[in-house]
Amino acid sequence: MSTQAHSDELQRRTVPVVGMTCDACEKRVGRALLRIPGVESVDVSARRGTAVLRGAPLPPTERVEAAIRSAGYEPGTPVWLTTEPSTWITVALSGLAIGTVILLAGAFGLGGLIGDLASPSRGGLLLVLVLGLTAGFSTCMAMVGGLVLGFSASHAVALTRGGQPLPSFLTRMRPQVAFNFGRIVGFGVLGAALGFFGSAVGLPTRLIGALALAVAVVMFLLGVRLTGISPRMAAWSPRLPAGLAGLLGIDTAATRPYSDTRTALVGAATFFLPCGFTQAVQVYALSTGSPLSAGLIMAAFAVGTTPGLLAVASVPEIATGKARGTVLQVVGVVVLAFALLNVTSGLRLLGVAGATAATAATAQQVSDNVTVTGGVQTVTMTQARDGYTPADTVVHAGMPIIWSIQATSKWDCSAFLRVPDLGVSVDLQDGPNTVQLPALPPGVVPFTCVMGMYTGNLIAIDSPAQN
């Protein structure tokens, strides 16, 4: 950010500043420094953690440092890792608590419990609403919820950075209301477009994987910023979303009017983020062949996701006083956990994570679920809400494959089967499904659901006659 008083430039001094994380920070520091007699122009960079002063003559260092402190920041060089013991203790305990919850959920089989509430045996808008409610508290929370949580906490920080009194809870929640309103309207409009054009809006698998990694990077930097573990990296987060922070009015919330329109547009854009439930409902809407029906279906789904997303977004806004900083740090750890989940999913969708060549080398014989007839091998597999059985199958190399898949849960992420290396994209329907695959060379071909949550591998080995 560059602030100019007039064009003369006689002396120049670079002053390090600690605590700047956004455009609004740069403007506050710049305004404070320009009020000092003798300072004619200021160039402030949160990314570099510096303020470059020009003037004739420049004021004493003590005066400059006092102005920086008056803006709510400290003179000095931001460190890579904080030395505050309380920060690391909070982060460690939060990480331990989150890990414990995840382990307990897996041990008691709670991962897909919510999904069981949405029975596909009944159709219509009521089912779609229930599916949205399920998604809002489960799979869609992995990506959309992580972003909402990170942005909500960042917005809360921005509102209080200027030292002004904290607005009311309803005012602080306004961005989340606009986000979800835009999401509902956007889903309705885009759903109507689905019904009108009669074609799916699904993105290529590898592009979805790249998108998941990009979102993970945004979440990671937001999480780092909220936890406070790296003052140096905290200044990076507003830049990497490529305008998302500006669209949401996060970084400038304390210095310029908030825009409901920008926030609502971002909510509408989540229509394109990968979520198994979202894609299932998109396919359902597409099948109606009616713009009105498809629009109502997608809007009802978005309405269903609203309680979960609003509940998550309200967490950073509830705490006040001294507890607020601790709550934001805990939220930062949660956002980091979401980032890790999306990294894993993204790598799976890109075909990076999964079995390795070493796995193929150790396989000695084909799996029991493989039968050969007339030079063609048939692989049988079952799809359920919690993945694929068997997940890994050893097949013959150099022999075409008929993949016979018995699907039992078409509303879950696992029903949207993707094989990135082969360019195969299949949306499974309840009951038997058949997928034709070409002969595979020796090695490992991973497959995954559309969100990268559930994976498996086809491991091709040479038959004894070929060795």
C-alpha beads as a LAMMPS data file, in Angstrom:
LAMMPS data file: protein, C-alpha beads

467 atoms
466 bonds

1 atom types
1 bond types

-500.0 500.0 xlo xhi
-500.0 500.0 ylo yhi
-500.0 500.0 zlo zhi

Masses

1 110.0

Atoms # bond

1 1 1 0.000 0.000 0.000
2 1 1 1.465 3.358 -1.011
3 1 1 0.291 6.637 0.516
4 1 1 1.584 9.865 -1.083
5 1 1 1.614 13.334 0.482
6 1 1 3.498 15.038 -2.404
7 1 1 6.100 14.045 -4.965
8 1 1 9.282 15.369 -3.274
9 1 1 11.547 12.557 -2.052
10 1 1 14.716 13.630 -0.155
11 1 1 15.295 11.068 2.592
12 1 1 14.289 7.432 2.860
13 1 1 14.050 5.118 5.871
14 1 1 12.753 1.543 6.182
15 1 1 11.120 0.654 9.501
16 1 1 10.154 -2.958 10.383
17 1 1 6.614 -3.419 11.732
18 1 1 5.189 -6.412 13.604
19 1 1 1.523 -7.485 13.482
20 1 1 0.345 -6.366 10.039
21 1 1 -1.692 -9.024 8.233
22 1 1 -3.867 -7.212 5.708
23 1 1 -4.535 -4.179 3.513
24 1 1 -6.409 -2.508 6.360
25 1 1 -3.321 -2.895 8.555
26 1 1 -1.204 -1.183 5.916
27 1 1 -3.642 1.738 5.706
28 1 1 -3.786 2.214 9.483
29 1 1 -0.003 2.286 9.811
30 1 1 0.309 4.550 6.771
31 1 1 -2.183 7.083 8.125
32 1 1 -0.491 7.143 11.537
33 1 1 2.929 7.764 10.007
34 1 1 1.707 10.471 7.615
35 1 1 0.432 12.479 10.580
36 1 1 4.031 12.934 11.776
37 1 1 5.507 16.278 10.688
38 1 1 8.272 15.714 8.172
39 1 1 6.862 12.468 6.705
40 1 1 5.822 13.168 3.124
41 1 1 5.084 9.687 1.790
42 1 1 4.780 6.159 3.170
43 1 1 4.920 2.771 1.467
44 1 1 3.659 0.065 3.845
45 1 1 3.848 -3.671 3.080
46 1 1 2.255 -6.257 5.339
47 1 1 3.914 -9.041 3.340
48 1 1 7.393 -7.660 3.936
49 1 1 6.542 -6.332 7.380
50 1 1 7.996 -2.905 6.620
51 1 1 7.097 0.767 6.284
52 1 1 9.245 2.897 3.963
53 1 1 9.186 6.577 4.934
54 1 1 10.237 9.525 2.778
55 1 1 10.531 13.124 3.933
56 1 1 12.623 16.213 4.435
57 1 1 13.846 15.772 7.068
58 1 1 12.517 12.549 8.569
59 1 1 11.488 12.562 12.259
60 1 1 13.441 10.747 14.994
61 1 1 13.084 6.974 15.262
62 1 1 11.332 7.287 18.629
63 1 1 8.566 9.402 17.086
64 1 1 8.078 6.907 14.268
65 1 1 7.862 3.959 16.669
66 1 1 5.345 5.803 18.845
67 1 1 3.137 6.390 15.786
68 1 1 3.285 2.694 14.873
69 1 1 2.228 1.744 18.394
70 1 1 -0.625 4.256 18.281
71 1 1 -1.979 2.355 15.257
72 1 1 -2.012 -0.891 17.261
73 1 1 1.241 -2.464 16.012
74 1 1 4.818 -2.836 17.202
75 1 1 8.071 -1.732 15.602
76 1 1 10.397 -4.654 14.935
77 1 1 10.898 -7.595 12.591
78 1 1 8.170 -10.292 12.569
79 1 1 9.513 -13.686 13.633
80 1 1 8.792 -16.941 11.821
81 1 1 7.602 -18.724 14.964
82 1 1 6.146 -17.127 18.061
83 1 1 7.852 -17.604 21.414
84 1 1 4.614 -17.145 23.378
85 1 1 4.180 -20.330 25.499
86 1 1 0.419 -19.746 25.861
87 1 1 -0.035 -19.828 22.083
88 1 1 1.726 -23.160 21.689
89 1 1 -0.097 -24.657 24.683
90 1 1 -3.492 -23.652 23.256
91 1 1 -2.598 -25.004 19.808
92 1 1 -1.262 -28.280 21.225
93 1 1 -4.295 -28.899 23.444
94 1 1 -6.678 -28.016 20.610
95 1 1 -4.892 -30.361 18.228
96 1 1 -5.005 -33.141 20.818
97 1 1 -8.734 -32.616 21.375
98 1 1 -9.503 -32.636 17.641
99 1 1 -7.418 -35.769 17.099
100 1 1 -9.200 -37.507 19.972
101 1 1 -12.627 -36.655 18.528
102 1 1 -11.605 -38.008 15.124
103 1 1 -10.282 -41.246 16.605
104 1 1 -13.402 -41.765 18.727
105 1 1 -15.679 -41.101 15.746
106 1 1 -13.809 -43.714 13.739
107 1 1 -13.748 -46.232 16.597
108 1 1 -17.505 -46.009 17.174
109 1 1 -18.406 -45.836 13.503
110 1 1 -19.887 -42.350 13.725
111 1 1 -18.333 -41.105 10.487
112 1 1 -21.347 -42.004 8.367
113 1 1 -24.039 -41.997 11.030
114 1 1 -25.505 -38.677 9.940
115 1 1 -25.608 -39.838 6.345
116 1 1 -27.874 -42.706 7.344
117 1 1 -30.559 -40.204 8.306
118 1 1 -31.022 -39.275 4.656
119 1 1 -32.762 -42.283 3.197
120 1 1 -32.964 -42.208 -0.621
121 1 1 -36.136 -44.255 -0.535
122 1 1 -38.224 -41.070 -0.621
123 1 1 -37.868 -38.332 -3.231
124 1 1 -38.867 -34.710 -3.554
125 1 1 -37.801 -31.457 -1.909
126 1 1 -38.075 -32.881 1.631
127 1 1 -35.381 -35.426 0.859
128 1 1 -33.223 -32.746 -0.734
129 1 1 -33.644 -30.567 2.355
130 1 1 -32.579 -33.445 4.601
131 1 1 -29.613 -34.152 2.340
132 1 1 -28.605 -30.496 2.621
133 1 1 -28.879 -30.628 6.400
134 1 1 -26.726 -33.755 6.397
135 1 1 -24.130 -32.191 4.095
136 1 1 -23.987 -29.012 6.176
137 1 1 -22.839 -30.998 9.191
138 1 1 -20.664 -33.563 7.390
139 1 1 -18.942 -33.808 4.013
140 1 1 -19.515 -30.265 2.688
141 1 1 -18.138 -28.973 5.972
142 1 1 -14.707 -30.226 4.877
143 1 1 -14.359 -27.525 2.230
144 1 1 -17.136 -24.941 2.452
145 1 1 -17.286 -25.071 6.256
146 1 1 -13.541 -24.682 6.568
147 1 1 -13.578 -21.572 4.412
148 1 1 -16.591 -20.099 6.205
149 1 1 -14.990 -20.688 9.595
150 1 1 -11.694 -19.129 8.546
151 1 1 -13.310 -16.096 6.931
152 1 1 -15.669 -15.578 9.857
153 1 1 -12.802 -15.543 12.343
154 1 1 -10.718 -13.232 10.142
155 1 1 -13.665 -10.864 9.838
156 1 1 -14.029 -10.858 13.618
157 1 1 -10.368 -9.921 14.012
158 1 1 -10.660 -7.111 11.457
159 1 1 -13.648 -5.544 13.201
160 1 1 -11.724 -5.106 16.468
161 1 1 -8.269 -4.328 15.099
162 1 1 -8.928 -0.597 14.999
163 1 1 -9.589 -0.477 18.742
164 1 1 -13.275 0.316 18.332
165 1 1 -15.987 -1.342 20.440
166 1 1 -17.114 -4.750 19.247
167 1 1 -20.382 -4.521 17.262
168 1 1 -23.436 -6.521 18.262
169 1 1 -23.596 -10.244 17.571
170 1 1 -26.149 -9.753 14.784
171 1 1 -23.888 -7.210 13.110
172 1 1 -20.911 -9.543 13.348
173 1 1 -22.950 -12.357 11.812
174 1 1 -24.085 -10.223 8.888
175 1 1 -21.377 -11.555 6.493
176 1 1 -22.452 -15.142 7.210
177 1 1 -26.112 -14.325 6.631
178 1 1 -25.213 -12.697 3.314
179 1 1 -22.968 -15.634 2.404
180 1 1 -25.734 -18.165 2.961
181 1 1 -28.361 -15.975 1.294
182 1 1 -26.142 -15.746 -1.761
183 1 1 -25.564 -19.473 -1.583
184 1 1 -29.324 -20.191 -1.595
185 1 1 -30.115 -17.781 -4.427
186 1 1 -27.035 -18.797 -6.402
187 1 1 -27.800 -22.485 -6.084
188 1 1 -31.343 -21.807 -7.259
189 1 1 -30.220 -19.822 -10.310
190 1 1 -27.419 -22.206 -11.258
191 1 1 -29.717 -25.176 -10.632
192 1 1 -32.242 -23.678 -13.031
193 1 1 -29.431 -23.355 -15.565
194 1 1 -28.741 -27.072 -15.089
195 1 1 -32.334 -27.882 -15.939
196 1 1 -32.320 -25.508 -18.900
197 1 1 -29.106 -26.569 -20.590
198 1 1 -29.461 -30.245 -19.714
199 1 1 -25.776 -30.856 -19.089
200 1 1 -23.787 -31.454 -15.926
201 1 1 -21.389 -28.863 -14.549
202 1 1 -18.952 -31.403 -13.165
203 1 1 -15.293 -30.408 -13.350
204 1 1 -12.474 -32.717 -14.483
205 1 1 -11.146 -34.843 -11.632
206 1 1 -7.637 -33.442 -11.714
207 1 1 -8.976 -29.894 -11.795
208 1 1 -11.057 -30.672 -8.708
209 1 1 -7.898 -32.027 -7.067
210 1 1 -6.021 -28.824 -7.875
211 1 1 -8.954 -26.795 -6.537
212 1 1 -8.928 -28.795 -3.301
213 1 1 -5.199 -28.092 -2.878
214 1 1 -5.695 -24.382 -3.584
215 1 1 -8.459 -24.206 -0.973
216 1 1 -6.209 -26.111 1.434
217 1 1 -3.507 -23.467 1.010
218 1 1 -6.024 -20.712 1.772
219 1 1 -7.236 -22.604 4.853
220 1 1 -3.677 -23.245 6.016
221 1 1 -2.707 -19.590 5.888
222 1 1 -5.959 -18.539 7.544
223 1 1 -5.321 -21.103 10.272
224 1 1 -1.752 -19.919 10.792
225 1 1 -2.967 -16.356 11.009
226 1 1 -5.653 -17.161 13.571
227 1 1 -3.449 -19.323 15.777
228 1 1 -0.665 -16.733 15.835
229 1 1 2.058 -19.381 15.616
230 1 1 3.871 -17.560 12.789
231 1 1 3.713 -13.744 12.821
232 1 1 5.715 -13.668 9.579
233 1 1 3.378 -16.004 7.675
234 1 1 0.284 -14.292 9.066
235 1 1 0.790 -11.487 6.559
236 1 1 0.615 -13.881 3.621
237 1 1 -2.967 -15.057 4.032
238 1 1 -4.877 -12.186 2.388
239 1 1 -2.832 -12.437 -0.799
240 1 1 -3.098 -16.100 -1.695
241 1 1 -6.910 -16.302 -2.056
242 1 1 -6.484 -14.098 -5.154
243 1 1 -9.088 -11.565 -4.151
244 1 1 -11.355 -13.752 -2.010
245 1 1 -10.524 -11.784 1.123
246 1 1 -11.303 -8.552 -0.676
247 1 1 -14.527 -9.965 -2.118
248 1 1 -15.681 -10.908 1.353
249 1 1 -14.665 -7.572 2.837
250 1 1 -12.622 -9.383 5.508
251 1 1 -9.424 -7.383 5.544
252 1 1 -11.075 -3.987 5.102
253 1 1 -14.067 -4.574 7.368
254 1 1 -12.857 -2.006 9.868
255 1 1 -11.959 0.701 7.322
256 1 1 -14.630 0.737 4.602
257 1 1 -18.312 -0.161 4.205
258 1 1 -19.026 -3.865 4.210
259 1 1 -20.475 -5.264 0.968
260 1 1 -23.258 -7.830 1.177
261 1 1 -23.071 -8.237 -2.598
262 1 1 -19.448 -9.387 -2.619
263 1 1 -20.081 -11.857 0.167
264 1 1 -23.253 -13.202 -1.458
265 1 1 -21.429 -13.773 -4.751
266 1 1 -18.803 -15.892 -3.019
267 1 1 -21.576 -17.916 -1.381
268 1 1 -23.133 -18.523 -4.801
269 1 1 -19.762 -19.625 -6.207
270 1 1 -19.600 -22.536 -3.747
271 1 1 -21.995 -24.277 -6.145
272 1 1 -18.862 -25.394 -7.991
273 1 1 -16.910 -26.707 -4.975
274 1 1 -16.645 -30.514 -4.866
275 1 1 -18.958 -32.165 -2.359
276 1 1 -20.463 -35.606 -2.798
277 1 1 -23.911 -34.520 -1.630
278 1 1 -23.853 -31.425 -3.833
279 1 1 -22.978 -33.429 -6.920
280 1 1 -25.631 -36.015 -6.102
281 1 1 -28.307 -33.343 -5.897
282 1 1 -26.974 -31.663 -9.054
283 1 1 -27.418 -34.929 -10.938
284 1 1 -30.905 -35.281 -9.448
285 1 1 -31.769 -31.718 -10.510
286 1 1 -30.390 -32.368 -13.975
287 1 1 -32.572 -35.442 -14.358
288 1 1 -35.765 -33.374 -13.941
289 1 1 -35.194 -31.608 -17.271
290 1 1 -37.066 -28.602 -15.863
291 1 1 -35.445 -25.252 -14.982
292 1 1 -38.094 -24.563 -12.323
293 1 1 -37.809 -27.964 -10.666
294 1 1 -34.008 -28.024 -10.865
295 1 1 -33.776 -24.517 -9.393
296 1 1 -36.086 -25.385 -6.504
297 1 1 -34.160 -28.588 -5.817
298 1 1 -30.773 -26.845 -5.613
299 1 1 -32.179 -23.940 -3.575
300 1 1 -33.763 -26.401 -1.095
301 1 1 -30.427 -28.181 -0.776
302 1 1 -28.660 -24.886 -0.009
303 1 1 -31.329 -24.048 2.600
304 1 1 -30.599 -27.384 4.252
305 1 1 -26.873 -26.641 4.508
306 1 1 -27.472 -23.253 6.137
307 1 1 -27.896 -24.354 9.809
308 1 1 -24.591 -26.217 9.816
309 1 1 -22.653 -23.430 8.121
310 1 1 -24.175 -20.725 10.326
311 1 1 -23.427 -22.771 13.442
312 1 1 -19.783 -23.045 12.458
313 1 1 -19.516 -19.369 11.505
314 1 1 -20.999 -18.225 14.831
315 1 1 -18.226 -19.819 16.915
316 1 1 -15.678 -16.985 16.506
317 1 1 -18.385 -14.354 17.048
318 1 1 -19.769 -15.635 20.369
319 1 1 -16.714 -15.122 22.564
320 1 1 -15.910 -11.658 23.921
321 1 1 -13.282 -10.162 26.180
322 1 1 -10.150 -12.102 27.096
323 1 1 -11.639 -15.412 26.000
324 1 1 -11.938 -14.133 22.435
325 1 1 -8.240 -14.548 21.629
326 1 1 -8.204 -18.129 22.893
327 1 1 -11.342 -19.025 20.947
328 1 1 -9.843 -17.638 17.744
329 1 1 -6.690 -19.700 18.299
330 1 1 -8.777 -22.864 18.734
331 1 1 -10.702 -21.980 15.582
332 1 1 -7.371 -21.617 13.799
333 1 1 -6.427 -25.171 14.747
334 1 1 -9.768 -26.434 13.413
335 1 1 -9.158 -24.601 10.139
336 1 1 -5.687 -26.191 9.934
337 1 1 -7.322 -29.596 10.373
338 1 1 -9.669 -28.805 7.480
339 1 1 -6.641 -27.791 5.429
340 1 1 -4.932 -31.109 6.113
341 1 1 -8.086 -32.972 5.090
342 1 1 -8.237 -31.070 1.808
343 1 1 -4.542 -31.678 1.090
344 1 1 -5.116 -35.399 1.454
345 1 1 -8.211 -35.269 -0.752
346 1 1 -6.496 -33.151 -3.374
347 1 1 -3.512 -35.484 -3.629
348 1 1 -5.819 -38.458 -4.009
349 1 1 -7.767 -36.747 -6.786
350 1 1 -4.500 -35.952 -8.552
351 1 1 -3.484 -39.589 -8.288
352 1 1 -0.494 -38.797 -6.072
353 1 1 -1.584 -40.482 -2.839
354 1 1 -2.352 -44.185 -2.760
355 1 1 -0.548 -47.445 -3.312
356 1 1 2.961 -47.284 -4.749
357 1 1 4.946 -49.295 -7.258
358 1 1 6.389 -51.229 -4.335
359 1 1 2.888 -52.422 -3.518
360 1 1 2.490 -53.810 -7.029
361 1 1 5.867 -55.487 -6.856
362 1 1 4.896 -57.438 -3.735
363 1 1 1.572 -58.675 -5.160
364 1 1 1.945 -62.317 -6.233
365 1 1 -1.535 -63.344 -7.381
366 1 1 -4.814 -61.787 -8.438
367 1 1 -7.528 -61.159 -5.884
368 1 1 -10.403 -63.533 -5.166
369 1 1 -12.906 -61.024 -6.565
370 1 1 -11.392 -61.352 -10.066
371 1 1 -12.670 -63.936 -12.574
372 1 1 -11.497 -64.499 -16.157
373 1 1 -13.761 -65.534 -19.040
374 1 1 -12.837 -65.456 -22.704
375 1 1 -9.779 -63.271 -22.212
376 1 1 -11.686 -60.655 -20.212
377 1 1 -11.451 -60.311 -16.440
378 1 1 -14.373 -59.267 -14.269
379 1 1 -13.706 -57.382 -11.056
380 1 1 -16.514 -57.281 -8.512
381 1 1 -16.715 -54.566 -5.880
382 1 1 -19.306 -53.101 -3.508
383 1 1 -19.826 -49.394 -2.909
384 1 1 -21.233 -48.219 0.423
385 1 1 -21.457 -44.915 2.249
386 1 1 -18.077 -45.533 3.919
387 1 1 -16.118 -46.542 0.813
388 1 1 -15.368 -49.523 -1.374
389 1 1 -15.071 -53.260 -0.621
390 1 1 -12.536 -54.479 -1.424
391 1 1 -10.668 -51.200 -1.726
392 1 1 -7.593 -52.796 -3.311
393 1 1 -7.807 -55.426 -6.037
394 1 1 -4.947 -57.211 -7.792
395 1 1 -5.753 -57.808 -11.476
396 1 1 -4.035 -59.243 -14.535
397 1 1 -1.972 -56.781 -16.553
398 1 1 -2.634 -56.688 -20.302
399 1 1 -6.222 -57.942 -20.040
400 1 1 -9.416 -55.848 -20.463
401 1 1 -11.526 -55.356 -17.356
402 1 1 -15.262 -55.409 -16.710
403 1 1 -15.715 -53.620 -13.405
404 1 1 -18.929 -54.851 -11.796
405 1 1 -19.894 -52.539 -8.930
406 1 1 -22.828 -53.126 -6.608
407 1 1 -23.804 -49.682 -5.286
408 1 1 -25.766 -49.367 -2.059
409 1 1 -25.671 -45.616 -1.340
410 1 1 -25.993 -43.309 -4.329
411 1 1 -26.213 -40.151 -2.182
412 1 1 -22.716 -40.392 -0.711
413 1 1 -19.338 -39.239 -2.002
414 1 1 -18.322 -42.827 -2.743
415 1 1 -21.067 -43.055 -5.397
416 1 1 -19.156 -40.575 -7.562
417 1 1 -16.302 -42.798 -8.671
418 1 1 -13.263 -41.299 -10.399
419 1 1 -10.174 -42.951 -11.927
420 1 1 -7.880 -39.984 -12.689
421 1 1 -5.195 -41.923 -14.576
422 1 1 -7.746 -43.355 -17.003
423 1 1 -10.026 -40.324 -17.257
424 1 1 -12.938 -42.416 -16.003
425 1 1 -15.824 -40.634 -14.271
426 1 1 -18.817 -42.694 -13.145
427 1 1 -21.829 -41.707 -11.045
428 1 1 -23.043 -44.959 -9.515
429 1 1 -26.739 -45.747 -9.194
430 1 1 -28.158 -48.061 -6.548
431 1 1 -27.849 -51.645 -7.708
432 1 1 -25.469 -53.199 -10.266
433 1 1 -23.200 -50.905 -12.303
434 1 1 -20.807 -51.945 -15.061
435 1 1 -17.689 -50.013 -16.063
436 1 1 -15.491 -51.002 -18.992
437 1 1 -11.756 -50.497 -18.415
438 1 1 -8.893 -51.066 -20.868
439 1 1 -6.060 -53.519 -20.291
440 1 1 -3.719 -52.071 -17.700
441 1 1 0.082 -52.125 -17.766
442 1 1 1.854 -53.488 -14.672
443 1 1 1.558 -50.990 -11.852
444 1 1 -0.990 -49.224 -9.675
445 1 1 -4.075 -47.353 -10.874
446 1 1 -5.726 -45.482 -7.973
447 1 1 -9.410 -44.603 -7.875
448 1 1 -11.288 -42.269 -5.573
449 1 1 -14.608 -40.614 -4.855
450 1 1 -15.174 -37.106 -6.176
451 1 1 -13.966 -35.491 -2.933
452 1 1 -11.018 -37.801 -2.383
453 1 1 -12.509 -39.089 0.880
454 1 1 -12.648 -42.764 -0.097
455 1 1 -10.031 -44.450 -2.233
456 1 1 -8.865 -47.762 -3.616
457 1 1 -6.397 -49.220 -6.108
458 1 1 -6.352 -51.557 -9.069
459 1 1 -2.983 -53.260 -8.883
460 1 1 -2.022 -54.858 -12.197
461 1 1 0.546 -57.682 -12.250
462 1 1 1.856 -59.909 -15.013
463 1 1 0.201 -63.336 -15.128
464 1 1 2.485 -66.374 -14.555
465 1 1 2.430 -67.163 -18.290
466 1 1 3.855 -63.708 -19.039
467 1 1 6.742 -63.934 -16.577

Bonds

1 1 1 2
2 1 2 3
3 1 3 4
4 1 4 5
5 1 5 6
6 1 6 7
7 1 7 8
8 1 8 9
9 1 9 10
10 1 10 11
11 1 11 12
12 1 12 13
13 1 13 14
14 1 14 15
15 1 15 16
16 1 16 17
17 1 17 18
18 1 18 19
19 1 19 20
20 1 20 21
21 1 21 22
22 1 22 23
23 1 23 24
24 1 24 25
25 1 25 26
26 1 26 27
27 1 27 28
28 1 28 29
29 1 29 30
30 1 30 31
31 1 31 32
32 1 32 33
33 1 33 34
34 1 34 35
35 1 35 36
36 1 36 37
37 1 37 38
38 1 38 39
39 1 39 40
40 1 40 41
41 1 41 42
42 1 42 43
43 1 43 44
44 1 44 45
45 1 45 46
46 1 46 47
47 1 47 48
48 1 48 49
49 1 49 50
50 1 50 51
51 1 51 52
52 1 52 53
53 1 53 54
54 1 54 55
55 1 55 56
56 1 56 57
57 1 57 58
58 1 58 59
59 1 59 60
60 1 60 61
61 1 61 62
62 1 62 63
63 1 63 64
64 1 64 65
65 1 65 66
66 1 66 67
67 1 67 68
68 1 68 69
69 1 69 70
70 1 70 71
71 1 71 72
72 1 72 73
73 1 73 74
74 1 74 75
75 1 75 76
76 1 76 77
77 1 77 78
78 1 78 79
79 1 79 80
80 1 80 81
81 1 81 82
82 1 82 83
83 1 83 84
84 1 84 85
85 1 85 86
86 1 86 87
87 1 87 88
88 1 88 89
89 1 89 90
90 1 90 91
91 1 91 92
92 1 92 93
93 1 93 94
94 1 94 95
95 1 95 96
96 1 96 97
97 1 97 98
98 1 98 99
99 1 99 100
100 1 100 101
101 1 101 102
102 1 102 103
103 1 103 104
104 1 104 105
105 1 105 106
106 1 106 107
107 1 107 108
108 1 108 109
109 1 109 110
110 1 110 111
111 1 111 112
112 1 112 113
113 1 113 114
114 1 114 115
115 1 115 116
116 1 116 117
117 1 117 118
118 1 118 119
119 1 119 120
120 1 120 121
121 1 121 122
122 1 122 123
123 1 123 124
124 1 124 125
125 1 125 126
126 1 126 127
127 1 127 128
128 1 128 129
129 1 129 130
130 1 130 131
131 1 131 132
132 1 132 133
133 1 133 134
134 1 134 135
135 1 135 136
136 1 136 137
137 1 137 138
138 1 138 139
139 1 139 140
140 1 140 141
141 1 141 142
142 1 142 143
143 1 143 144
144 1 144 145
145 1 145 146
146 1 146 147
147 1 147 148
148 1 148 149
149 1 149 150
150 1 150 151
151 1 151 152
152 1 152 153
153 1 153 154
154 1 154 155
155 1 155 156
156 1 156 157
157 1 157 158
158 1 158 159
159 1 159 160
160 1 160 161
161 1 161 162
162 1 162 163
163 1 163 164
164 1 164 165
165 1 165 166
166 1 166 167
167 1 167 168
168 1 168 169
169 1 169 170
170 1 170 171
171 1 171 172
172 1 172 173
173 1 173 174
174 1 174 175
175 1 175 176
176 1 176 177
177 1 177 178
178 1 178 179
179 1 179 180
180 1 180 181
181 1 181 182
182 1 182 183
183 1 183 184
184 1 184 185
185 1 185 186
186 1 186 187
187 1 187 188
188 1 188 189
189 1 189 190
190 1 190 191
191 1 191 192
192 1 192 193
193 1 193 194
194 1 194 195
195 1 195 196
196 1 196 197
197 1 197 198
198 1 198 199
199 1 199 200
200 1 200 201
201 1 201 202
202 1 202 203
203 1 203 204
204 1 204 205
205 1 205 206
206 1 206 207
207 1 207 208
208 1 208 209
209 1 209 210
210 1 210 211
211 1 211 212
212 1 212 213
213 1 213 214
214 1 214 215
215 1 215 216
216 1 216 217
217 1 217 218
218 1 218 219
219 1 219 220
220 1 220 221
221 1 221 222
222 1 222 223
223 1 223 224
224 1 224 225
225 1 225 226
226 1 226 227
227 1 227 228
228 1 228 229
229 1 229 230
230 1 230 231
231 1 231 232
232 1 232 233
233 1 233 234
234 1 234 235
235 1 235 236
236 1 236 237
237 1 237 238
238 1 238 239
239 1 239 240
240 1 240 241
241 1 241 242
242 1 242 243
243 1 243 244
244 1 244 245
245 1 245 246
246 1 246 247
247 1 247 248
248 1 248 249
249 1 249 250
250 1 250 251
251 1 251 252
252 1 252 253
253 1 253 254
254 1 254 255
255 1 255 256
256 1 256 257
257 1 257 258
258 1 258 259
259 1 259 260
260 1 260 261
261 1 261 262
262 1 262 263
263 1 263 264
264 1 264 265
265 1 265 266
266 1 266 267
267 1 267 268
268 1 268 269
269 1 269 270
270 1 270 271
271 1 271 272
272 1 272 273
273 1 273 274
274 1 274 275
275 1 275 276
276 1 276 277
277 1 277 278
278 1 278 279
279 1 279 280
280 1 280 281
281 1 281 282
282 1 282 283
283 1 283 284
284 1 284 285
285 1 285 286
286 1 286 287
287 1 287 288
288 1 288 289
289 1 289 290
290 1 290 291
291 1 291 292
292 1 292 293
293 1 293 294
294 1 294 295
295 1 295 296
296 1 296 297
297 1 297 298
298 1 298 299
299 1 299 300
300 1 300 301
301 1 301 302
302 1 302 303
303 1 303 304
304 1 304 305
305 1 305 306
306 1 306 307
307 1 307 308
308 1 308 309
309 1 309 310
310 1 310 311
311 1 311 312
312 1 312 313
313 1 313 314
314 1 314 315
315 1 315 316
316 1 316 317
317 1 317 318
318 1 318 319
319 1 319 320
320 1 320 321
321 1 321 322
322 1 322 323
323 1 323 324
324 1 324 325
325 1 325 326
326 1 326 327
327 1 327 328
328 1 328 329
329 1 329 330
330 1 330 331
331 1 331 332
332 1 332 333
333 1 333 334
334 1 334 335
335 1 335 336
336 1 336 337
337 1 337 338
338 1 338 339
339 1 339 340
340 1 340 341
341 1 341 342
342 1 342 343
343 1 343 344
344 1 344 345
345 1 345 346
346 1 346 347
347 1 347 348
348 1 348 349
349 1 349 350
350 1 350 351
351 1 351 352
352 1 352 353
353 1 353 354
354 1 354 355
355 1 355 356
356 1 356 357
357 1 357 358
358 1 358 359
359 1 359 360
360 1 360 361
361 1 361 362
362 1 362 363
363 1 363 364
364 1 364 365
365 1 365 366
366 1 366 367
367 1 367 368
368 1 368 369
369 1 369 370
370 1 370 371
371 1 371 372
372 1 372 373
373 1 373 374
374 1 374 375
375 1 375 376
376 1 376 377
377 1 377 378
378 1 378 379
379 1 379 380
380 1 380 381
381 1 381 382
382 1 382 383
383 1 383 384
384 1 384 385
385 1 385 386
386 1 386 387
387 1 387 388
388 1 388 389
389 1 389 390
390 1 390 391
391 1 391 392
392 1 392 393
393 1 393 394
394 1 394 395
395 1 395 396
396 1 396 397
397 1 397 398
398 1 398 399
399 1 399 400
400 1 400 401
401 1 401 402
402 1 402 403
403 1 403 404
404 1 404 405
405 1 405 406
406 1 406 407
407 1 407 408
408 1 408 409
409 1 409 410
410 1 410 411
411 1 411 412
412 1 412 413
413 1 413 414
414 1 414 415
415 1 415 416
416 1 416 417
417 1 417 418
418 1 418 419
419 1 419 420
420 1 420 421
421 1 421 422
422 1 422 423
423 1 423 424
424 1 424 425
425 1 425 426
426 1 426 427
427 1 427 428
428 1 428 429
429 1 429 430
430 1 430 431
431 1 431 432
432 1 432 433
433 1 433 434
434 1 434 435
435 1 435 436
436 1 436 437
437 1 437 438
438 1 438 439
439 1 439 440
440 1 440 441
441 1 441 442
442 1 442 443
443 1 443 444
444 1 444 445
445 1 445 446
446 1 446 447
447 1 447 448
448 1 448 449
449 1 449 450
450 1 450 451
451 1 451 452
452 1 452 453
453 1 453 454
454 1 454 455
455 1 455 456
456 1 456 457
457 1 457 458
458 1 458 459
459 1 459 460
460 1 460 461
461 1 461 462
462 1 462 463
463 1 463 464
464 1 464 465
465 1 465 466
466 1 466 467
